[in-house]
Amino acid sequence: MNYSNIQFVSSYGTSSQLPESDAPEIVFSGKSNVGKSSLINRLFNRKNLARVSSTPGKTITVNFFKCESVWFVDLPGYGYAKRNQSEKKRWAELMEGYFRQGRNIALVIQLLDMRHKPTADDMTMLNFLRETQIPFTIVLTKSDKLNKAETAKRREELTTELEGFGDIVMTEFSSVNGNGTEELKKIINNRIGV
């Protein structure tokens, strides 16, 4: 697959607006400010494909991108405390609606900040993916912010923190230096059979 053929197609704010699932979908999921937009931009080698913001909770819609015959879906980040109650309700409806529509989800790329222990929201999402048997992989973002000793320590801690998930593939990723980009492309290509 030629990753430079990506194009933004549309955004949806409620689950009833979501288009029919007519092709395999690669889904990006993670908490607010985990680096989803930066990862998407690095993966497709584009500066502003996905809008990057220093303010958490900026992505509040489900964003669809198309690359050849595959959809790439950017979900809104979870766990942002400063959203008002009606926004939180809309977000929950949107997320639940997306996953309950029987979509052709080839893979969920679950982002975790490598520097920190997975949050309760992260664990809820991981457990949901496991229980619903949706295929997923974990990408550990912001890996460039750790030195060698910190990286080794976090690798060890993560095996304990995520021990209930068996042999799940974890890819260390940096949007700054591109570390992990090629590995992630291989994982995606394997899932969609290219």
C-alpha positions as CSV (number, residue, x, y, z in Angstrom):
1,M,0.0,0.0,0.0
2,N,1.3,3.4,-0.9
3,Y,0.9,5.4,2.3
4,S,1.3,8.7,0.5
5,N,-2.1,8.2,-1.2
6,I,-4.0,9.1,2.0
7,Q,-6.7,11.6,1.9
8,F,-9.1,13.1,4.5
9,V,-12.7,12.3,3.6
10,S,-15.0,13.4,6.4
11,S,-15.8,13.9,10.1
12,Y,-18.8,12.7,12.0
13,G,-20.1,14.0,15.3
14,T,-22.8,11.4,16.0
15,S,-23.0,7.6,15.4
16,S,-26.1,8.0,13.2
17,Q,-24.0,10.0,10.7
18,L,-21.3,7.4,10.3
19,P,-21.1,6.0,6.8
20,E,-21.6,2.4,5.9
21,S,-18.6,0.2,6.6
22,D,-17.7,-0.8,3.0
23,A,-13.9,-1.6,3.3
24,P,-11.4,-2.7,6.0
25,E,-11.0,-0.1,8.7
26,I,-7.7,0.6,10.7
27,V,-8.7,2.5,13.8
28,F,-6.6,4.8,16.0
29,S,-7.7,4.9,19.7
30,G,-6.2,6.4,22.8
31,K,-6.6,8.9,25.5
32,S,-6.6,12.7,24.9
33,N,-3.1,14.0,24.2
34,V,-1.5,10.6,23.7
35,G,-0.2,11.6,20.2
36,K,-2.8,10.1,17.8
37,S,-2.6,13.1,15.4
38,S,1.2,13.2,15.5
39,L,1.3,9.4,14.8
40,I,-1.1,9.7,11.9
41,N,0.9,12.5,10.4
42,R,4.2,10.6,10.7
43,L,2.7,7.3,9.4
44,F,1.5,9.0,6.2
45,N,4.4,11.4,6.0
46,R,2.2,14.5,6.1
47,K,2.5,17.6,8.3
48,N,-1.1,18.5,8.7
49,L,-3.2,15.5,7.7
50,A,-4.5,15.2,11.3
51,R,-4.6,18.4,13.3
52,V,-2.1,18.4,16.1
53,S,-3.0,20.5,19.2
54,S,-1.3,21.0,22.6
55,T,-4.8,21.2,24.1
56,P,-6.1,17.8,25.1
57,G,-9.5,16.8,23.8
58,K,-9.3,18.6,20.5
59,T,-10.5,15.7,18.3
60,I,-14.2,15.4,19.1
61,T,-15.4,13.7,15.9
62,V,-14.7,10.4,14.2
63,N,-12.4,11.3,11.3
64,F,-12.2,9.1,8.2
65,F,-9.2,9.0,5.9
66,K,-9.0,6.8,2.8
67,C,-5.8,5.2,1.4
68,E,-6.4,3.0,-1.6
69,S,-9.1,0.6,-0.5
70,V,-8.6,1.0,3.2
71,W,-10.3,3.4,5.7
72,F,-8.2,4.9,8.5
73,V,-10.4,6.0,11.3
74,D,-9.2,8.5,14.0
75,L,-11.4,8.2,17.1
76,P,-11.8,11.1,19.6
77,G,-9.5,10.8,22.6
78,Y,-11.0,9.6,25.8
79,G,-10.4,10.6,29.4
80,Y,-10.4,14.4,29.0
81,A,-11.9,15.6,32.3
82,K,-12.7,19.2,31.3
83,R,-15.5,18.2,28.9
84,N,-18.9,19.3,30.0
85,Q,-21.6,16.6,30.8
86,S,-23.4,16.9,27.4
87,E,-20.1,16.6,25.5
88,K,-19.1,13.5,27.5
89,K,-22.5,12.0,26.8
90,R,-22.2,12.7,23.1
91,W,-18.7,11.3,23.0
92,A,-19.8,8.1,24.8
93,E,-22.7,7.7,22.3
94,L,-20.4,8.3,19.4
95,M,-17.8,5.7,20.5
96,E,-20.3,3.1,21.5
97,G,-22.2,3.6,18.3
98,Y,-19.0,3.2,16.2
99,F,-18.1,-0.1,17.8
100,R,-21.6,-1.5,17.9
101,Q,-22.3,-1.1,14.2
102,G,-20.7,-4.4,13.1
103,R,-18.1,-2.5,11.2
104,N,-15.3,-4.1,9.2
105,I,-12.6,-3.3,11.8
106,A,-9.3,-5.0,10.6
107,L,-7.2,-3.6,13.4
108,V,-7.4,-1.1,16.3
109,I,-4.1,0.7,17.0
110,Q,-4.4,1.4,20.7
111,L,-2.0,4.2,21.7
112,L,-0.5,4.3,25.2
113,D,2.0,6.9,26.5
114,M,5.1,4.9,27.1
115,R,6.2,7.2,29.9
116,H,3.3,6.4,32.1
117,K,1.4,3.4,33.5
118,P,-1.8,2.8,31.5
119,T,-4.8,4.8,32.9
120,A,-8.0,3.2,34.1
121,D,-9.6,4.4,30.8
122,D,-6.8,2.7,28.9
123,M,-7.4,-0.5,30.7
124,T,-11.2,-0.2,30.1
125,M,-10.5,0.2,26.4
126,L,-8.0,-2.7,26.2
127,N,-10.5,-5.0,28.1
128,F,-13.3,-3.9,25.8
129,L,-11.2,-4.8,22.7
130,R,-10.2,-8.2,24.2
131,E,-13.8,-9.0,25.3
132,T,-15.3,-8.1,21.9
133,Q,-12.4,-10.0,20.1
134,I,-11.6,-6.9,18.0
135,P,-8.0,-7.4,16.7
136,F,-5.7,-4.8,18.2
137,T,-2.0,-3.8,18.7
138,I,-0.5,-1.4,21.2
139,V,1.7,1.5,20.1
140,L,3.7,3.1,22.9
141,T,4.0,6.8,22.0
142,K,6.5,9.4,23.1
143,S,9.3,6.8,23.3
144,D,11.9,9.5,22.4
145,K,11.2,11.3,25.7
146,L,12.8,8.4,27.7
147,N,16.5,7.7,28.1
148,K,17.9,4.2,27.8
149,A,17.5,3.4,31.5
150,E,13.9,4.8,31.7
151,T,13.0,2.8,28.5
152,A,14.3,-0.4,30.0
153,K,12.4,0.2,33.2
154,R,9.1,1.0,31.4
155,R,9.5,-2.1,29.2
156,E,9.8,-4.2,32.3
157,E,6.9,-2.4,34.1
158,L,4.6,-2.8,31.0
159,T,5.0,-6.6,31.0
160,T,3.5,-6.5,34.5
161,E,0.9,-3.8,33.9
162,L,-0.4,-5.6,30.7
163,E,0.2,-9.2,31.8
164,G,-3.4,-10.1,31.3
165,F,-3.1,-9.5,27.6
166,G,-0.8,-12.4,26.7
167,D,1.5,-12.0,23.7
168,I,0.1,-8.6,22.5
169,V,2.5,-6.9,20.1
170,M,3.8,-3.6,21.5
171,T,5.6,-1.1,19.2
172,E,7.6,1.7,20.6
173,F,6.9,4.9,18.5
174,S,8.2,8.4,18.2
175,S,6.6,11.0,16.0
176,V,9.8,13.1,16.4
177,N,12.3,10.7,15.0
178,G,10.0,8.2,13.2
179,N,11.0,5.2,15.4
180,G,8.4,2.5,15.0
181,T,6.9,3.8,11.8
182,E,8.0,0.9,9.5
183,E,7.1,-1.7,12.1
184,L,3.6,-0.2,12.4
185,K,3.2,-0.2,8.6
186,K,4.2,-3.9,8.5
187,I,1.6,-4.7,11.2
188,I,-1.1,-2.8,9.2
189,N,-0.1,-4.4,5.9
190,N,-0.3,-7.9,7.5
191,R,-3.8,-7.2,8.8
192,I,-5.1,-6.1,5.4
193,G,-3.2,-8.6,3.4
194,V,-0.9,-6.5,1.4
